[in-house]
Amino acid sequence: MPARVRTPRKLARASPGSDARPRSTRRATSAKILLVPPTAHPLLDADDCARARAAVDALRRYWTPRHPELPSATLGAAAYLDIPTDGVRQYYTRATRARRALHREFDWLYERLTAAVEAALGAPAAITTAYAPPGFHIFRWHERLSELSPKLHYDLQHEHLDWKTSPNADPSRRFSFTVPIAMPAAGAGLYVWPITHGEPVPADPPGATYHPYALGDLFIHDGFHLHQIAADRPMFEGEERVTFQGHGVLDDGVWQLYW
């Protein structure tokens, strides 16, 4: 399904301390930022998605709740969530705690992911050993789920991590990805604006393009353009939105994939 221009029904600004910073005071890390156009690539079929979804439930003891009352959780550490709220030490603690279980259950998925990234972006890919591996974000239906208003943001989680330990890493060469493994009947997707990090952002920015997700497809974008989870996709009782997520940074010619 082609992307289409729409105006999101809900717009929420960034909260203090998050990596969602529409009115950024930081400049881009490099003049040679890699601007990856939003694209989708086949990765998993329906049976693969069901297998991954069952494994996510099997690892429920490793889930981290992301709201005190509403059913939002992650499996695996996420730099953009853990470091601003709990600090870098807690990020590494969660990454270490979940890494072995994630690799035990999802090495088959990591292998497919690295092959797909290489095919899409033209360079080898590997799952990082320095940071948290890609993980999962889980949203389940709740009558108050709309209170989790998604924010307009850029993907700046790389700024929380110390890439200096890898002298050939280039955080200006980066991308983000999402693979939905469970979606509500109304679908899910991402709004992307033609506004890059560092540019002025109007109070109600126009011109968002809606990119619908397809179950099992690898959706790649640069994270450098203003974007937002599509909050206007309804979810009904018994439904859920579960996505396999992460980011990539080019390090010595290899895409290191992390979350």
C-alpha positions as a Markdown table, in Angstrom:
| # | Residue | x | y | z |
|---|---|---|---|---|
| 1 | Met | 0.0 | 0.0 | 0.0 |
| 2 | Pro | 1.5 | 3.3 | -1.0 |
| 3 | Ala | 2.2 | 6.0 | 1.6 |
| 4 | Arg | -0.2 | 8.9 | 1.6 |
| 5 | Val | -0.3 | 12.4 | 3.0 |
| 6 | Arg | -2.6 | 12.8 | 6.0 |
| 7 | Thr | -3.0 | 15.1 | 9.0 |
| 8 | Pro | -2.7 | 13.1 | 12.2 |
| 9 | Arg | -5.6 | 13.5 | 14.6 |
| 10 | Lys | -3.5 | 13.8 | 17.7 |
| 11 | Leu | -0.2 | 15.7 | 18.1 |
| 12 | Ala | 1.7 | 15.5 | 21.4 |
| 13 | Arg | 4.9 | 17.4 | 22.2 |
| 14 | Ala | 8.0 | 15.9 | 23.7 |
| 15 | Ser | 8.2 | 15.4 | 27.4 |
| 16 | Pro | 11.3 | 16.7 | 29.3 |
| 17 | Gly | 14.2 | 14.3 | 29.3 |
| 18 | Ser | 13.0 | 12.1 | 26.4 |
| 19 | Asp | 14.8 | 11.8 | 23.1 |
| 20 | Ala | 11.7 | 13.1 | 21.4 |
| 21 | Arg | 12.8 | 16.7 | 20.8 |
| 22 | Pro | 11.0 | 18.5 | 17.9 |
| 23 | Arg | 12.5 | 21.8 | 18.8 |
| 24 | Ser | 16.0 | 20.6 | 19.1 |
| 25 | Thr | 18.8 | 22.7 | 20.4 |
| 26 | Arg | 21.3 | 20.2 | 19.2 |
| 27 | Arg | 22.8 | 20.2 | 15.7 |
| 28 | Ala | 23.1 | 17.2 | 13.6 |
| 29 | Thr | 26.2 | 15.1 | 14.4 |
| 30 | Ser | 27.5 | 15.4 | 10.8 |
| 31 | Ala | 26.9 | 17.2 | 7.6 |
| 32 | Lys | 26.8 | 13.7 | 5.9 |
| 33 | Ile | 23.7 | 12.4 | 7.6 |
| 34 | Leu | 22.4 | 9.3 | 5.8 |
| 35 | Leu | 18.8 | 10.1 | 4.9 |
| 36 | Val | 17.2 | 6.7 | 4.4 |
| 37 | Pro | 13.8 | 7.0 | 2.7 |
| 38 | Pro | 10.9 | 5.1 | 4.4 |
| 39 | Thr | 10.7 | 1.7 | 2.8 |
| 40 | Ala | 9.2 | -1.7 | 3.6 |
| 41 | His | 10.8 | -5.1 | 2.9 |
| 42 | Pro | 9.3 | -8.6 | 3.3 |
| 43 | Leu | 10.7 | -10.4 | 6.4 |
| 44 | Leu | 8.2 | -12.6 | 8.2 |
| 45 | Asp | 5.1 | -14.5 | 7.1 |
| 46 | Ala | 2.1 | -15.0 | 9.3 |
| 47 | Asp | 3.5 | -18.2 | 10.9 |
| 48 | Asp | 6.8 | -16.5 | 11.7 |
| 49 | Cys | 4.9 | -13.7 | 13.3 |
| 50 | Ala | 2.9 | -16.1 | 15.4 |
| 51 | Arg | 6.1 | -17.9 | 16.4 |
| 52 | Ala | 7.7 | -14.6 | 17.5 |
| 53 | Arg | 4.6 | -13.5 | 19.3 |
| 54 | Ala | 4.4 | -16.7 | 21.3 |
| 55 | Ala | 8.1 | -16.3 | 22.2 |
| 56 | Val | 7.5 | -12.8 | 23.5 |
| 57 | Asp | 4.8 | -14.2 | 25.8 |
| 58 | Ala | 7.1 | -17.0 | 26.9 |
| 59 | Leu | 9.6 | -14.3 | 28.1 |
| 60 | Arg | 7.1 | -12.3 | 30.0 |
| 61 | Arg | 9.2 | -12.4 | 33.1 |
| 62 | Tyr | 11.7 | -10.2 | 31.2 |
| 63 | Trp | 9.1 | -7.5 | 30.3 |
| 64 | Thr | 9.6 | -4.0 | 31.6 |
| 65 | Pro | 6.3 | -2.1 | 32.3 |
| 66 | Arg | 6.3 | 1.3 | 30.7 |
| 67 | His | 3.3 | 2.7 | 32.4 |
| 68 | Pro | 2.1 | 2.2 | 36.0 |
| 69 | Glu | -1.5 | 1.5 | 35.0 |
| 70 | Leu | -1.8 | 0.9 | 31.2 |
| 71 | Pro | -0.7 | -2.2 | 29.3 |
| 72 | Ser | 2.5 | -0.9 | 27.7 |
| 73 | Ala | 5.7 | -2.9 | 28.1 |
| 74 | Thr | 9.0 | -3.7 | 26.4 |
| 75 | Leu | 10.9 | -6.9 | 26.1 |
| 76 | Gly | 14.6 | -5.9 | 26.1 |
| 77 | Ala | 16.3 | -2.7 | 27.1 |
| 78 | Ala | 15.6 | 0.5 | 25.0 |
| 79 | Ala | 18.1 | 3.3 | 25.2 |
| 80 | Tyr | 15.5 | 6.0 | 24.4 |
| 81 | Leu | 13.3 | 4.8 | 27.3 |
| 82 | Asp | 15.7 | 3.5 | 29.9 |
| 83 | Ile | 18.5 | 6.0 | 29.9 |
| 84 | Pro | 16.5 | 9.3 | 30.2 |
| 85 | Thr | 14.4 | 7.9 | 33.0 |
| 86 | Asp | 16.6 | 5.4 | 34.9 |
| 87 | Gly | 20.1 | 6.2 | 33.8 |
| 88 | Val | 22.7 | 4.4 | 31.7 |
| 89 | Arg | 23.6 | 1.9 | 34.4 |
| 90 | Gln | 20.0 | 0.6 | 34.5 |
| 91 | Tyr | 20.0 | 0.4 | 30.7 |
| 92 | Tyr | 23.0 | -1.9 | 30.7 |
| 93 | Thr | 21.5 | -3.9 | 33.6 |
| 94 | Arg | 18.3 | -4.5 | 31.6 |
| 95 | Ala | 20.3 | -5.3 | 28.5 |
| 96 | Thr | 22.4 | -7.9 | 30.3 |
| 97 | Arg | 19.5 | -9.5 | 32.0 |
| 98 | Ala | 17.5 | -10.0 | 28.8 |
| 99 | Arg | 20.3 | -10.6 | 26.2 |
| 100 | Arg | 20.7 | -14.4 | 26.7 |
| 101 | Ala | 17.0 | -15.0 | 26.7 |
| 102 | Leu | 16.5 | -12.9 | 23.6 |
| 103 | His | 19.2 | -14.7 | 21.7 |
| 104 | Arg | 17.9 | -18.1 | 22.8 |
| 105 | Glu | 14.4 | -17.4 | 21.5 |
| 106 | Phe | 15.1 | -15.0 | 18.6 |
| 107 | Asp | 18.5 | -15.9 | 17.0 |
| 108 | Trp | 16.5 | -17.1 | 14.0 |
| 109 | Leu | 14.8 | -13.7 | 13.8 |
| 110 | Tyr | 18.1 | -11.8 | 14.3 |
| 111 | Glu | 19.6 | -13.8 | 11.4 |
| 112 | Arg | 16.8 | -12.9 | 9.1 |
| 113 | Leu | 17.0 | -9.3 | 10.2 |
| 114 | Thr | 20.7 | -8.9 | 9.5 |
| 115 | Ala | 20.3 | -10.5 | 6.1 |
| 116 | Ala | 17.4 | -8.2 | 5.2 |
| 117 | Val | 19.2 | -5.1 | 6.4 |
| 118 | Glu | 22.2 | -6.0 | 4.3 |
| 119 | Ala | 20.0 | -6.5 | 1.3 |
| 120 | Ala | 18.2 | -3.2 | 1.8 |
| 121 | Leu | 21.1 | -1.0 | 2.7 |
| 122 | Gly | 24.0 | -2.6 | 0.9 |
| 123 | Ala | 26.4 | -3.3 | 3.9 |
| 124 | Pro | 26.7 | -6.2 | 6.2 |
| 125 | Ala | 24.8 | -6.1 | 9.5 |
| 126 | Ala | 25.3 | -7.7 | 12.9 |
| 127 | Ile | 23.5 | -7.7 | 16.3 |
| 128 | Thr | 25.5 | -5.5 | 18.7 |
| 129 | Thr | 27.4 | -7.0 | 21.6 |
| 130 | Ala | 28.1 | -3.5 | 23.1 |
| 131 | Tyr | 24.5 | -2.4 | 23.7 |
| 132 | Ala | 21.1 | -3.9 | 24.0 |
| 133 | Pro | 20.0 | -6.1 | 21.1 |
| 134 | Pro | 16.8 | -5.2 | 19.2 |
| 135 | Gly | 13.6 | -6.0 | 21.2 |
| 136 | Phe | 9.9 | -5.7 | 21.3 |
| 137 | His | 7.3 | -3.1 | 22.3 |
| 138 | Ile | 3.9 | -4.4 | 23.4 |
| 139 | Phe | 0.7 | -2.4 | 23.6 |
| 140 | Arg | -2.5 | -4.2 | 24.6 |
| 141 | Trp | -6.0 | -2.8 | 24.4 |
| 142 | His | -7.3 | -0.8 | 27.3 |
| 143 | Glu | -10.2 | 1.6 | 27.5 |
| 144 | Arg | -7.7 | 4.3 | 28.5 |
| 145 | Leu | -5.0 | 3.4 | 26.1 |
| 146 | Ser | -5.5 | 6.7 | 24.3 |
| 147 | Glu | -3.9 | 8.4 | 27.3 |
| 148 | Leu | -0.6 | 7.2 | 25.9 |
| 149 | Ser | -0.4 | 10.0 | 23.4 |
| 150 | Pro | 2.5 | 9.3 | 21.1 |
| 151 | Lys | 4.9 | 12.3 | 20.7 |
| 152 | Leu | 6.4 | 13.9 | 17.6 |
| 153 | His | 10.1 | 13.1 | 17.8 |
| 154 | Tyr | 13.4 | 12.3 | 16.2 |
| 155 | Asp | 15.3 | 9.1 | 16.9 |
| 156 | Leu | 18.2 | 10.5 | 18.9 |
| 157 | Gln | 18.9 | 7.5 | 21.2 |
| 158 | His | 22.4 | 7.2 | 19.8 |
| 159 | Glu | 23.3 | 10.4 | 21.7 |
| 160 | His | 22.8 | 8.6 | 25.0 |
| 161 | Leu | 25.4 | 6.0 | 24.1 |
| 162 | Asp | 29.2 | 6.2 | 24.1 |
| 163 | Trp | 30.3 | 5.5 | 20.5 |
| 164 | Lys | 33.8 | 6.8 | 21.2 |
| 165 | Thr | 34.6 | 3.3 | 22.4 |
| 166 | Ser | 34.3 | 2.2 | 18.8 |
| 167 | Pro | 36.6 | 4.7 | 16.9 |
| 168 | Asn | 35.1 | 3.7 | 13.5 |
| 169 | Ala | 31.5 | 4.1 | 14.4 |
| 170 | Asp | 29.7 | 6.9 | 12.6 |
| 171 | Pro | 26.4 | 7.8 | 14.3 |
| 172 | Ser | 25.5 | 10.1 | 11.4 |
| 173 | Arg | 25.1 | 6.9 | 9.4 |
| 174 | Arg | 22.1 | 5.5 | 11.1 |
| 175 | Phe | 18.5 | 4.2 | 10.7 |
| 176 | Ser | 15.6 | 2.9 | 12.6 |
| 177 | Phe | 13.4 | -0.1 | 12.0 |
| 178 | Thr | 10.0 | -1.6 | 13.0 |
| 179 | Val | 8.6 | -5.1 | 12.3 |
| 180 | Pro | 5.0 | -5.5 | 13.4 |
| 181 | Ile | 4.3 | -9.1 | 14.5 |
| 182 | Ala | 0.8 | -8.4 | 15.9 |
| 183 | Met | -1.5 | -5.5 | 14.8 |
| 184 | Pro | -5.1 | -4.4 | 15.4 |
| 185 | Ala | -7.6 | -5.0 | 12.6 |
| 186 | Ala | -7.5 | -1.3 | 11.7 |
| 187 | Gly | -3.8 | -1.6 | 11.2 |
| 188 | Ala | -0.8 | 0.4 | 12.4 |
| 189 | Gly | 1.7 | 2.8 | 10.9 |
| 190 | Leu | 3.9 | 5.8 | 11.2 |
| 191 | Tyr | 3.5 | 9.5 | 10.3 |
| 192 | Val | 6.6 | 11.1 | 8.9 |
| 193 | Trp | 7.0 | 14.9 | 8.2 |
| 194 | Pro | 9.4 | 16.5 | 5.7 |
| 195 | Ile | 11.2 | 18.2 | 8.6 |
| 196 | Thr | 14.7 | 17.1 | 9.5 |
| 197 | His | 16.4 | 17.4 | 12.9 |
| 198 | Gly | 17.5 | 20.9 | 13.6 |
| 199 | Glu | 14.9 | 22.6 | 11.4 |
| 200 | Pro | 12.2 | 24.8 | 12.9 |
| 201 | Val | 9.0 | 22.9 | 13.7 |
| 202 | Pro | 5.6 | 24.8 | 13.5 |
| 203 | Ala | 3.1 | 24.4 | 16.3 |
| 204 | Asp | 1.0 | 22.2 | 14.1 |
| 205 | Pro | 3.2 | 20.9 | 11.3 |
| 206 | Pro | 1.5 | 20.1 | 8.1 |
| 207 | Gly | 2.4 | 17.6 | 5.4 |
| 208 | Ala | 2.7 | 14.4 | 7.3 |
| 209 | Thr | 2.8 | 11.2 | 5.2 |
| 210 | Tyr | 1.2 | 8.1 | 6.6 |
| 211 | His | 3.2 | 4.9 | 6.1 |
| 212 | Pro | 1.0 | 1.9 | 6.9 |
| 213 | Tyr | 2.7 | -1.1 | 8.4 |
| 214 | Ala | 2.2 | -4.6 | 6.9 |
| 215 | Leu | 2.4 | -7.6 | 9.2 |
| 216 | Gly | 5.9 | -9.1 | 9.2 |
| 217 | Asp | 7.4 | -6.4 | 6.9 |
| 218 | Leu | 10.6 | -4.7 | 7.9 |
| 219 | Phe | 9.9 | -0.9 | 7.8 |
| 220 | Ile | 13.1 | 1.2 | 7.6 |
| 221 | His | 13.5 | 4.9 | 8.0 |
| 222 | Asp | 16.3 | 7.3 | 8.9 |
| 223 | Gly | 14.8 | 8.5 | 12.2 |
| 224 | Phe | 16.2 | 11.9 | 11.3 |
| 225 | His | 12.8 | 13.2 | 10.0 |
| 226 | Leu | 10.1 | 14.2 | 12.5 |
| 227 | His | 7.8 | 11.3 | 13.0 |
| 228 | Gln | 5.0 | 9.9 | 15.2 |
| 229 | Ile | 3.3 | 6.6 | 15.8 |
| 230 | Ala | -0.1 | 6.8 | 14.1 |
| 231 | Ala | -2.4 | 7.3 | 17.1 |
| 232 | Asp | -5.6 | 7.4 | 15.1 |
| 233 | Arg | -5.6 | 3.7 | 14.3 |
| 234 | Pro | -8.3 | 2.3 | 16.6 |
| 235 | Met | -7.7 | -0.7 | 18.8 |
| 236 | Phe | -10.6 | -2.8 | 20.2 |
| 237 | Glu | -10.9 | -5.1 | 23.2 |
| 238 | Gly | -8.7 | -8.2 | 22.8 |
| 239 | Glu | -6.4 | -6.6 | 20.2 |
| 240 | Glu | -2.8 | -5.6 | 20.6 |
| 241 | Arg | 0.1 | -4.0 | 18.8 |
| 242 | Val | 3.4 | -5.8 | 19.1 |
| 243 | Thr | 6.5 | -4.6 | 17.2 |
| 244 | Phe | 10.1 | -5.8 | 16.9 |
| 245 | Gln | 12.2 | -2.7 | 17.0 |
| 246 | Gly | 15.7 | -1.3 | 16.9 |
| 247 | His | 18.2 | 1.0 | 15.3 |
| 248 | Gly | 21.4 | 0.7 | 13.3 |
| 249 | Val | 24.7 | 2.6 | 13.3 |
| 250 | Leu | 27.4 | 2.1 | 10.7 |
| 251 | Asp | 30.6 | 0.9 | 12.4 |
| 252 | Asp | 33.6 | 0.1 | 10.3 |
| 253 | Gly | 31.4 | -0.8 | 7.3 |
| 254 | Val | 29.0 | -3.0 | 9.3 |
| 255 | Trp | 25.5 | -2.0 | 10.5 |
| 256 | Gln | 25.5 | -2.6 | 14.2 |
| 257 | Leu | 21.9 | -3.3 | 15.3 |
| 258 | Tyr | 20.8 | -2.3 | 18.8 |
| 259 | Trp | 17.9 | -0.8 | 20.8 |
